[in-house]
């Protein structure tokens, strides 16, 4: 709560909540050897996707 004096009277106001943040203490540094991917590792071969399920083996 926030209390302030205005014109000889005390005014009580609700305080704004602190912004919520994610606590990374348990995550930060969990994989110390992890490094970003190099541009060569990001290259992949395109493949045809079976959106209709025609290539699924069904009985």
Secondary structure, 3 states (H helix, E strand, C coil): CEEEEECCEEEEECCCCCCCCCCCCCCCCCCCCCCCCCHHHHCCCCCCCCCCCCCCCCC
